[in-house]
């Protein structure tokens, strides 16, 4: 039974953190003032209206509405696994939210029948990990029964629900990516009997939507999983209390086979990223526009907008786009998202026909109202990475000569030319160094764009460039010097926080055991050093460190809320938040989440999820934002800024190229360096530059043959060297054993520390163990092993994270 509103809005003081701690003494269902309301608004703003013929929406009048589909009751509010396993204080399903809305009448006889049937055919409360249902069986109805309901109501809602998650991909089968026969029967019955039919799709992942064109549907509402406020958010949009305005952050194709990753996803051993940089709309708009069902950036509203007086100005690199947006309707308010794309010259590298570079969302505009929007970008952000040297500048971002056309519109397909920036000769934007290129024995053919006749673009294929850099030389060139040890001289971490000592003064005191302890967690999830139900603790994991003033920091799973033993708010899924195209709202939501974190004992939230939605079957796509790296980076940065607003830490994940769940601990993502840099790393890069996260989590998978928790190229060379990241890098939970191929005296934790992956979480090498494997200190004491300087470097990275925690402020 849903607990409507339990524990919400009970705190009046502006000091919500202090009040929250008081409230928690008597109840564990407290959440900060405003969090439920902002969560509801965000879930509603992320709902995408795909179709609305005959203006059937928003719902109005006094006629009853018939609601079909058992998901009205057993609503999927979030996906599965660590990213959604939150003890929410309450849930709003759709039918209860409809019943509670005074402006809506539903056919109660039908709703009561569904409630009784769902109770008699209840879903399993707590299935085993990874075996969660992707959908639920439907209640059977005869044609006569549906016709009887149609005699009482003229509008029908048909609710279709899907879920996937961690260790639980979507499957190309009915009840997952496809409709079941029972769902098809229900749609046929309802559309045949009712004057108006609205489909509501409750999902966290893109599913097949070809059926939305097969049935006589008047409206199609894509309701991304909205957390504990899901039902009320959907009703807000159905009734127009919140105007429809969400926009797609991934392309929806007509069939799965037309996604560019199809045939190269789900392999147990490896996946070749044959589509290269042509991911999502970059592929469809360049090579297959005819196979798009709903384009990237698309979403309808309840009114119409005119984007006019578009002006593009530039100084050759910095580009500013201004436009006036006017609500041209006469009945409903609404919002609009103006999107700016660039069409780059084809050049020698071959480019996608469209590349999102900026966007802006208006405020809610009344009929006839206008708003001026301004967007800017640097043309350097459109540069392509030459990983083969075809431009004469290998391992560099370049702007090839030609016209860079600026296109402005409200989705990728509608964007029209508004200006041109001419580049008269090739410009080298950034000179870098080769990283993480495929091994010569693991090369594959990648998709490339070739110029066709009359300005068209044709498909071509070429072998990805092979690695040429010797990792051993690169590692040896960056070896850190050790700080001379002093032994314990009484310096505490509070002294460092207060400026009475330097961080190296503190590090110089640490013995081998203390350095080792800083490089791993407290061995177990639900560590006794943190709040019950935590994901693990790091920092002061042993008594001698705590005596020196190093607190143990509690990590908790995210991103849909704080996974603890106590009740915590269940937030909208990552896809839902991204579909708002409203980073300010996402930041506000996470500022409130930070208040809850502090009150309930979370120091590090393992969020946001920032992997690219490469393929619609990936089970954890609901945690991620988009197929586009700019949307991913902007939304990730908004999340990080919000969480870190109170001094706590966000932990973007999973770095990098974690794009499937099947055999994720062993799967190898085989990808060109160009695609890595332009697509799979780019969102993380934006997030680091704009929000400075204090931690980052590596992924389980390999990238071109190297497990990410050992990946010196991506962690040390790119993340720390090129991007300037100075925080702590932690592993995903548990690691795979390996020996460093270039330094055989290093294995496991020593191999990891050399890559500057600082903390092994939760620290043990076996889920049943409560200890490490000894590899790090054994290597330290070996003549050819890990060095003291490397351990001290890791300690600094971890201690900077600890120093950022508000608890150190009180100790100054």
N, C-alpha and C positions, 0 to 999 in steps of 0.2 A: 504494500500500500504506500502511496506517495505521501511524504510528510511535507505538506505545503508550508513553505516559509519558516520552518523550524529554525530558531536561532538567528534569524536575520533581522538586522536593523535594531538590535537591542542596545547598542552603545551610542550614547549621545555626545560623549566627550570628544573633543578634537584630537586628544592624545589617544589615538586608537590602539597603539601598541601597549601602553600601560593598561588601558581598560581591557584589552584582550586578555592579558595575563590574569587580571582579576576574574574575568568571565570564565576563563578556563578552569578556575578552581571549582566551579559548580557545574559546568557543562562542557562537553567537547564538541559541540555543534556551532560554537561561535565562529563567525567569519567577519572580517572588517566591514564597517558601514560602507555602503556603496559598491562593494564587490559584486553582489548578486545583480544589482541594477546594471552595472557596466558590462558584466558578463552577458546578461540578457540582451543588451543593446548590440554588443559585438556579434553574438550569435545571429541576431536578426539582420544586421547589416551584411553579414556574409552569405545570406541566402540568395541564390541566383534564380531569377525568373527567366526561364528559357522560352516560354510561350505564353501568350495571353490573348487569344482570339475572343472577339465579341466583348472585350472588357469584362470577362467573368470575374476577374479579381480587380480590386479588393472586394471581398464579400460584403454584401449590404442587404438591407431589407429585413423582413421578419420571417421569411419562409425558412423552414427547417432545412438543415444540411444533413445528408446521409454520409456517414464515414465508414468506408470499407477497408479491410486489411487488418490483420491482427497486430501489426506493428503500431497501430494507434495506441495499443495498450502496452505491448512489450517493445517499447521504443529503444532503438540503439542510440544512446547518448554519447558514446565515445568508442574508439577502437580498443583492441585488446593488448594486454601485456603491460610492461612497466610504464609505458607512456599513457596509460589510461586507468590503471588499477588504483583508484582513489576511493577512500571511504567518504563519499559525499554525504552532506547532512540531509539532503532531500533530492528528489528527482521530479521533474515535470514531464510527464508523457503528453502526447498530443491530445488524446481524448479528454483527459482531466483538465487540460488548459482550455479546450473548447468549452467544456461544461462551465468553467469558472468565469468565462468572459461574458459580461452582461449584454454585449452587443451581438451575440451569436446564439442561435438555437440549433441544436442538433436533434436528429431522430433518436430519442432516448431508447426506444424499443430495440433498435439495431445495436446501439452502443452497449446496452445491457446484455444483449445476446453475446456479443463479442467478449465482454468481460467474463461472463459465466463460462464460455467455451475456453478462454485462455486460462481460467483457473482450473478447469478440468483437464486441460492439456498443457500444463505448466512446463516452461522450459527449465532445463537443469540449472539449479542455482549456482553451483560452483564446479563446472567441468574441469578436467585436468588441463594443465598448462599446454597451450598449443592445440587443443582440441575444441576450442570454442565454436559455437555455431556461426556460420556465415549468414544464415537466414533462418526463419522459423516457418514451420508448416502453416498453411492457410486454412481457415475455417471454410468448409464446403457450404455452398449455397446453391439452390436450384434456380433455374431461370424464373420460375414463378415467384419464388421468394424475393428475388431482386426486383422483379416487376411490381410486387406488392409494396416494397419500400419506395419505389419510384412514384407510386401513386400518392405518397405522402410528402415527397421532397423533389424539388426540380434540379438541385445541384448535388453532385456527389463528389466526395474526396476519396481517392483510392491511394492508400499509403503502401509504398514498397520499401522494404528495409534491407540493408546489407551491412555487414561488418567484416573486418579483417584485422590483422595486427601483427605484433611481434611473434616470430616463428609461425605465422599463419598467413601465407600468401592468399590472395584471391586465386580462384581456379577457373579455368575455361570450361565451366559446366553450369547447368541450371542450378539456381539457388546461390550462386556466387556471382560471377561476371554476367551471367545470363538469367533471364526470367525462368521460373519453373512453369510447367504446364498448368498448374493450379492458378498461378498468378496471371497467366495469359487467359485462362478461362474467365477469371474474375473481371479482367479488363474488358473482354468481349461482352460479358453479361452486362456490366455497368454502362459501358458506352452505348450499347444497344438499347438500353432501357431508359436512360436519363437524357434530359434535354441538354444539360451541361455537365461535363466531367473534368475534374482537376486531379492531376497526378502529383502526389507529394513523394519525393524520393529522399529517404532518410539513409544517408551513407557518409562514410568518411573517405571513400576512395571512388575514383571514376569507375563506373560500370558501363556495360553496353547500354546505350540509349537509342539504338536504332528503332526500338519499339515505340518510342515517342512519336515517330512518324508513321507508324503502322496503324495505330488506333485513333479513333475520332476523339482526340483529347482537345479540350478548349484551352487548358492552361497546364503548364508543366513547371513545378517548383522543385529546384534542386536544393534540398535542405541539408547542408553539411552538418555533421554531428556537432551539436551545440552545447554539450555538457549538461549540467544539472538544470539549466533554464531552457533546454531544447524545446519542449512543447510550447511554452509561452512565447518563445522567440518566433516560432513558426506561426502561431496565431497572430502575433503582432504584425507579421508581413501579410498574412492572408486577409486580415481586416484593414490593413493600411495604417494601423497605429504607428508602425515604422514603414515608410515607403520602400517598396522593393528597389534594390540598388546594388546588390552584390554583382561581382564580375568574375568570370572564370579565370583561374590562374593556371589552367592546363587545357590543352586542346582536347575536344571530344571528337574522335573519328567515327566514321560510319561503321567500321568493323575493326575488330582487334588486329586482323592480319595487316591492316594498313598502317599501324604504328611502326615507326622505323626500327624499333628494338625487337619487334616480333621475330621469333626464331633465334634470338640471341639473349634470351632472358630465361632464368630458371635452371640453367645447367648446374649440376652439383659441383663440378670441378672449377669451371671458369666460364666467363662470358666475354666475348669479344665485342667491344663497343664500336660496331661497324658503322653506325650512323655518324660517328665522330662528333663534330660540332653541330650537326643538324638534328637537334633534339627538339621535340615538340613543334611549336609553330615555325621554328626555323626550318624544319623539314617540310611541313605541310605547305607553307606559303611559298616555298621555293620549288618543290617538286610535285606536290600532290594536293593542290587546293580543292580539287573535286571530291576528295575523300574526307572533307571536314564536315561534321554534322553541326557542331557549335564551335566557333573559333575562339582562340585565346583572347581574353579581355572582354568577351561578350556577356551581356546581361541586360534584360529589359527593365523598365520601370513602369509606374502607373501614369506617367506623363511623358511628354516629349521635350527634347532639348535641342537648341540650336547652338552650335559652336561657331562663332563668327569673329571677324576682325582678327584673324590669326596673323601675328607678326613674328618673324624670326630675325634676330640680330645676332651678330657674332664678331669676334675679332680674329677669326681664323682658327681658333681652338675653343674658347669659351662661347657657348651657344645659349641664348636666352629665347624662350618661346612664350609669347603672351597671347591670351585669347579671352573673349567674352563669352560666357555661357549663360543662356537664357532659357528659363522654363517657358516653353511655348504652349503648354496645355492650359486649359481653363477650369480644371476641376481638382487636381491633386498636386500636392507638394512632392518634391523628390530631390535626389542627389544625382550628380553625374561625375564620371571619372574621365578626365581628358588624358589621353595616352599619346606619347611622342615616340616615334620610331625613326630609325635611320636606314636608308637603303644605301649601302656602301658600293663603290665601284667594284666590279668583279675582280679585276687585277689578276695577279699570278696565283694568289692564294685561294681564290674562289670564295664567295661570300653568300650568306643567306640573304634573301631579298628584304627581310625586315629584322630589326634588332631593337628591342625596347630600350630606351635610354632615359626616360623620365615619365612621371605621371603626377596628376594632382586631382584630388577629390573636392568637389564643392561642398559648401554647407547645404543644409536642406533649404531649397528655394521654393517659395510660394509661386503659384501661377503668375507669370509675367515678370517675375523677379530675375535679376541678373547678378553675375559675379565675375570679376576679373580674376583669372588665374595666371600664375607665372611659374614656369618650369625652366630649369637650367641643367646643362650637362657639359662635360668636357669632351671634345671630339676624341681625345686620347682614349676615352673609355670605349670607343668603337673600334679601336685598333685591333688588328688580327695578329695572332702569334705565329711566327714562322719557325716551325720545328724541323724543317727540312732544308732551309737555306735557299729556297727558290728565289727569294728577293735579293739575295746576296748578304742577308743579315740573319743568319741562323741564331736561334735562341734570343729573339728580340720581338717586341711588339712594334708593328709598323702600320703607318697609314699610307697606303699606296696612292699614287696620284689619281686624280679624277674628281668627279662631283659626288659629294655626300648629300643625298637628298633627305630633307627633314619632312616627315609625314606626321600629320596630326589627325586624331579621330577618337572614337569611343570604343574601338576594339581593333585588333590587328588587321582585320579584313577591311574595315571601313576607313582606316587612316589614309588620308590623301595628302599629296604634296603641298607643302606650305613654304618651302624655301630650300636653298642650296648653299652648301659650304664647299668652296672649291679648294682642293689641295693640288698645288701646281707641280710638286715633285715629291717623291717618296720621302716620308719623315720617319725616322727611328724614334719612337716614343719612349721605350725603355729597353735598355740592353740588360739581359739577364744571363742565366747560365742554364744549361740543360739539366733537367731534373726528372727522375722517375720515368724515363723513356722505356719502352718495351725492350726486353732482352732479345738479341738477334735470333734466338731459337723460338721465340713466341710472337713472331710478327704475323699480321693479318692484313687483309684488304679493307681499306676504309672508304666510305663514300666521300666523293669530292664533287664540287660544282664546276661544270665546264660551260663555256659560252656556246650557245646554240645560234640558230639563225634568227634574224630579226629581233635581237635583244633577249631571246629566251635563254633559259638555263637548263642544261641537261645533266643527267647523272653520269658520273664516271667513278672509277675505283682505282686506288693506288695503294701500294704497300706502305704501312706506317713506318716512319723513320725509326731506326734502331738506336739504342743507347750507345754512346761513344765515350762518356766520361767515366773515369776510374773512381769508384766510390772511396776506395782506400786512401787515395791521395787527398781527396776532399776532406775526409774525416781527420786525417793527420794534420792537415793545415789549420784546422779549427780547434785543436786540443787546448783546453784552458789550463792556465797555470794554477798551482795550488796556493792556498793561503797558509802561511806558516802557523802551525798549531801552537796555542798558548796554554791549553788546559783550561779548566774552569776558573775564571777570574772573577766570577760573581756578576757578570753582565747578563741582564735579563732581556727578553724581547721587548718588554715595556720600555727599557732604556733606549732601544733602537726606535721604538714608536715615538718617544718623546724627544728624539734628537740628541740624547746624551751619549749615544754610541753609534758607530756605523754598523751596517749589517755584517760586513766582513769581520768586525770585532766579535760579533756573536758567533758567526760560523767558525771562527778560529778555535772556539772552545769545544766544539763538538767532537766526540770520539766516534770510532767506527760504528758502534751500535746505534748511536743517535743519528748518524748520517743514514744508515740503513733504514732506520725506523721512519725517517722523513720521506723515504722513497717508496713507501708502501702504506696501504691502509691498515686497519686494525684486524685484518684477516677475515672478518666475517661481516655479512650483512646483518642488520639489526644489532649494530655494535652497542655494547653497554656504555660506551663513552658518549652516546648521542640519544636523542629522543627516540622512544620506542617505535619500531617500524622503519627505521632509517635504512638507507641503502649501504651505508658504511661510513667510517670515520677516517680522517687523515689529519696530518699535522702532529699534534702532541699525542702520539699513539703509545708512548711509554712514559713511565713515571719521571725519569730524569729529564725528559723534555718538558713535561708539564711543570716540573720544579723550576725550570729556567724561564717559565712564563709563556710556553707555547701551548695554547689551548688545542684540544681536539675539535676539528670542524666536522659538523654533521652534513653529509650529502643525502639528498632525497631525490627520488625519481620525479620526472616531469615528462612532457611539458603541459599536460592538461590539468595540472594541479600538483599538490604536495602529497607524495605517497608516504603516509605515516600511519601509525596505529590509531591516531585520533581522527575524527572527522575533519575533512578539509574541502574547500570549494572545488568542484569539478568544472573546469573551464572549457570553452569551445575548443575544438580540435585545431591544429595548426592550419589546415586547409581552410576551415571556416574563417579563421582570423585573417588569413591572407586575402580571401575573397572579399573582405571589406574594402580593400585598397585604401585603408585608413590607418597609417602607422601611428598617428597621434592617439587614436583610440586604443590601439594595441599597447602602446606605451603606458597609457593611463591604467589599463587593466592590470598590467604587470607591476605598476607602482603599488596598487592595492594588494596584489599578490605578495609583494615584498613585505608589507605590513603583516600579513598572515604568516609568512615564513618566519619572521622575527618572533612573533608571538608563540609559534608552535615548535620552534627549535630547529629550523633548517638554515644552515649557513650557506650551502651551495645547492642550487637547484639544477639538476641535470637537464637543462633546456637552454635554448630552443633546439628542436630538431631541424636541421638545415640541409638535409640531402635533397638532391634534385629528383623530382618525380619523373624519372627516366621512362618507366614502363607502368601502365595502369595496374598491373597485377601485383606490384610490390605491396606486401601486407602493411607496412608502416607508412604508406603515403599519407595517411590521415594525420600523422605527426608533422609532416613536412609541409612547406608552403606552396611550392610551385615547380613547374618545369623550367622556369626562367630564373637565371641567377640574380638579376637585379631585384625582382620582387622578393626572392629569397633573402638576399642581403639586407634590403631595407627593412623587411619585417623582422628578420633576425636581430638587427641592430636596435629596433624599437623595443623588442622583447628584452634584450640585454640591458638597455638603458633603464627600463622600468624596474627590473629586478634589482639592479645595482644602485638604484636611487637611494636606498637606505643603507648602503655600505656592504650589502651582502653580495654574493657572487652568482653569476649565471655561468653555465657551462655548455656552450654550443656543441652540438654533436650531429653526426658521427663523422669525424674527419679521417678519411674522405672516400668518396665513390662507394658508399654503402647503399646500394640501390636494389638489393633483394634480400629476403630473409632465408630462403632455402639454402641450407648448409653454409650459413653466413660466416661461421668461424673458420672455414677452410676455403671458401670460394675466392677465386682470383679475378679481380676486375682488370681486364686487359684493355687498355685505353691509351690513345696517343697523348703525347705531352700537350699538344695544342688543345685537345678536348678537355684535358684536365684543367689547364689554365683558364680557358675561356668559359667553361661551363661548370665543372664540378668543384673547382676551388674558388671560383669568382665570388659566390655568395659569402663564403667564409671571409674572403679578403675584404669585402665591403663591410661586413660586420666588425672585423677587427679594426678597420680604419675609422668607422663611425661611432663605435660604442666601447672599444677597448675591454672586451670580456676578460675576467680575471682567471678563468680556466677554460680549457677546451678538451673535449674527449675524443680520443682516437676511435676508429671503427674496428670491428672484428676482422673484416676481410683483408685479403692481400690486394695491393695495387702493383700490377706488373711483377708479380712473383714475390713481393716482400710484404709480410704482415705489417699493418699500419702501426702497431705498437713497437716496431723496430725500424720505422721508415725515416732514416736520417735525412734523406733528400727532402721529403715533404715537411717534416717537423723542424729540423734545424735550418736547412738551407732556405726553404720558402717561408714557413710560418714565422720563424724567429729572425732569420737573416734578411729576407726581402720585405716582410711586412712589419717587422719590429715588435712582434709579440713578446712580452716579457713576463707573462703569467705562468701558471702551472699547467702542464699537459698531463692528463690522466688517461689511463686505459679504460676501455669498456670492461665490464666485470669478467675477470679471469682472462688468462692469456694462453697462447699456444707455445709449446716448447720449441726452441730453435737455437742453432749455433751461428754466430756471426760468420758469414762466408769469407770475409776479409780479415777477420781477427779471430782465429779459432779458439783462442784462450777465453773468449767471451761467449757466454750463453745466457739465455733467459733474461733475468733481471739485469745482468751486466750489459748484455746486448741492448736492452731497452734504454738503460741510462746513457749509453753512448749516443743514442739517437735523440736524447733530451726529451724522452717521454718520462716525465718525472715520477709519477706515482702509479704503482701497480694497485689497482682496486679489484676486490677489496683487500688483496694482499697475499692470500694463500694461493697455492698452485693446484689445489684440489678443492672442490666445493665442500668436501667433508672434513678437510684439514683446518687447523687453526694455527698454522705456522707457515713460514716461507720454505724455500728449498735450499737456502744457503748459497746460491750461485753468486750473489753480488759480493759478499765479503770474501768468498773463496777466490773470486777473480781479483779483488783488490789486493790480496796477498800474493798473487801470482806475478812473476816478473813481466809477463806480457799482457796482463789483464787490465781491467778498468782502473783509472787513475784516481788519486785523491782529489785532484782538481775537478774531475768530472762529477764525483759525488758531492763536492762542495757547490758546484754549479747547480746541480739539482736541488740541493738544500736551499740555495738562494731563491730559486724559482718558487719553491713551495712556501718558504717563509714570507715572500712578498704577498702571496695570497693570504696567509695568516695575518700579516700586518694590516691588510685592508679591512679586516673584520671589525665591526664596531666594538667588540669586547676589548680590543687593544686600546681604544680611545679612553675607556674607563680606567685603564691601568697606567696611563701616562703620568 
